Amino acid sequence: MVLAAAMLASCRCGEDLPVRPARVGFQPDVWEIDFGRHLEGTRAVATLELSSTGRAEVVVEASTDSPFETEPRVLIAPGGRGVLSLAFNAGAEVVERDLVLRSEGEDDVVAVRLRGTGVRPLICTTTTLCAVSTFDLPSRTCVESVAPEGTPCVHPNPCLFNGRCSAAGQCIAEPRPCDDNNACTNDFCSPLVGCVHTQVSCPPPGALCQVATCHPTTGCGQGPAPFGTLCGAVDCVNAQICDNGACITAPTPEGFPCSPPTPCQGPGECHNQVCVQPDAGVFPPTFSLPLAGVPAAAPDEPGLILHRGNLFAELCGPAYDAGCALVSWTSTAFERFAAPHGGPARSVLTASDAGVWLLGDEAVSLHRIDTGAPLVEVPLASLPPVSATRARTATDRYAADPSGGLWLAVSSVDEPDAGEPDAGVPDAGEPDAGTAEDGGAVDAGAAGWTESFAHLFSDGGVERFDPLLSGTEHRLAFDLSGTLYAFDADAGLSKLGRDDAGTVALVPLAPVRGKPAAIAGAGRVLAGNIHLFDPVSEVVVGGLDWSVDAGELEMLHRRTLLAPSGGFAFYRDRLAGGGDGGLYAISFNPPDGGRRWIAELLAPGQQGALAGAVVTQDGGLGALVEMTGEDGGVRTELQFYLDGDLLVSCPLLPGTHVGASVFSADRLEALVLRDGGWLLEIYDLTGAPLDFSGWSAPNGISGTRREH
């Protein structure tokens, strides 16, 4: 940048001059040059005129120090004038240096003072998509203007792309094509997560020994079932099986499996035309690893997360610098890493290829999936779109999108004295802050507390959204289409939608009430642990039947499962006169909530808890049930139920207390306490027909709170 600097001259006569002009043979016109203020990294220029004071030609030599520059010499004719070119390379501060002038071959010098001010510009960011923000040097502020027409812009709605700015400053974009050219997928676009592809459900053929097929080019069709597929009655005498598309009757061979295996039993086999089932025994772990700390999860938090075969949990103890650490293990119980962190224990929310999200009292953080090293930490109080001194969320008030981003419902308050939350004001009969069942959320109904929503990206970016709600605590859940549902016990069921301008709004769907819970699975959204909502027709199509013979029914709404093969809800019977009336599971039909059966997991008067549960592909239930005897001894069993009947009960080693557990396709992984020490134990479930579609685990698969 070329800019003439203002020159401030002051006459130095007689003794004020550094050297008498007659001695050096020239005279500068000014003794000080101020280049003024310039942006860091820019270059300003100025000139200095010199007058001859003698009768001979004179060569003036010039020198100075960085960040100033000068020509090395200038020739002045007798009685004439010369011009010296100067430059200032602006930094980020005020700088003064001397410009030293002397006649060639002489020792006497003249000094002219140089001064320049470098200004570091502010980092200017735009508030709208089609705007340009630049730093204005005179006012030292950022000035925003409309971007030139045609400027590329990235629309916040992922269903729009190839955006260009209009003359009016609007980002005009095209609909994003989501067709993957696969006839076996449903293709659509979610305004929150972008293109989504789900498997087409091909209708089953009406004929025996025909199965539905799907080809990426031609779509749904049918073909013959594999040879040996059962097509009718089967016993240990005869079996009806498929053969090249036809159902035939064949003698049942010796050793043919007549009942499925269980974790503590082999399969039943036909011997001498009779089905023989092995006896059940103690269910020992395949792997057992002593832990260096104590699991930090609360009773109704998942506590143990599984992603791509690796396990993640929060442990606390002296081994982690007397604090806590994110710890990970392989599927064979080898420790992958232990990453200590400062502050109190955190809750492990979810894991994806982007990393592991942890929730602390004051911040949410993302950690590397391979080492546990911190990647991002965002204070909760920074998430609301308004000023906040305190903010809280809970371990069921989030949902993770497929890219690894996190959506949060956050309760916040702005007050001079950020003391402890009051945690005791009832909200429609539901405790708002302090029970393990509803996640320990803050009392959002207290005066001054508001709720808002935020989207945290895996690179640390944050989207903050209105509206600001008062007295609500929404629970979040994604369905397969990428629609994000939000349920509050008083406000009902809503969804978070994004319009063409990129604005996110809360859209009311159904004014239903219930427990603080929302899950999605089997093509339905279960709101309040009662109401089944159809995302296609956007109406409530049914509800769970909670008319049971119980003194005081206590829903275990954080445990509910919703898979295509069956839904399961759990409750305890708290007797009116005190005491425990038992622990029960309700099997229901996912499309409409119709009851299938009820099973008693713990008998009345039996102390204990439900430590875990899993749906089986035939609509059955696997339940990890812990029982406490009168002597305080603990007995834990893995029980399997079908049609309300207990098929088998596999006891774990005596004295096993389960702190956290997770089921996978062929294993049960658990953090257990036995004989005074904590262990990671892995149990083999090979052969158990478990169903991991839908919402088949607390907080969903890998803690994503998303339908799979």
Protein Blocks (a to p, Z undefined) as FASTA:
>chain_A
ZZdddddddddehjlpmbafklnopacfbfbdcebjadehiacddddddddfbfbdcddd
dddddfbdcdfbdcddehiacdddddddddfbdcddddddddehiabdcddddddddddd
dddddfbfbbcddddfklopacdddddehiacddfblkbghiacdfkopacdddddfbeo
iakbccdddfknopadddddddddfbehiacdddfklopadddddehiacbdcdfkbccd
deehiacdddddehiafbdcdfkbccdddeehiacdddddddddfbdcddfbdcfbdfkl
gkiaceehiacdddddjklooiacdddddfkopafbdcddedjddddfbdcfkbccdddf
kbccdddfklopafbdcdfklmpmbdcfbdcddfklcccdfkopacddddddddfblcdd
eklaceehiafbhpfkloopacfkbghiacddddddfkopacddddddehiacdddddfk
opacdddfklopcdddddfkopacdddfbdcddddddddeehiacehhlaccdfklopaf
bdcdfbdcdfbdcddfklpccdfkbccdddddddfkgpjebjcdddddfknopafbdcdf
bdghiacddfbdcddfkopacdddddddfkopacddddddeehiafbdcdddehiacfbd
cddfkbccddddeehiacdddddfehiacdfehjlbghiahhlopaZZ
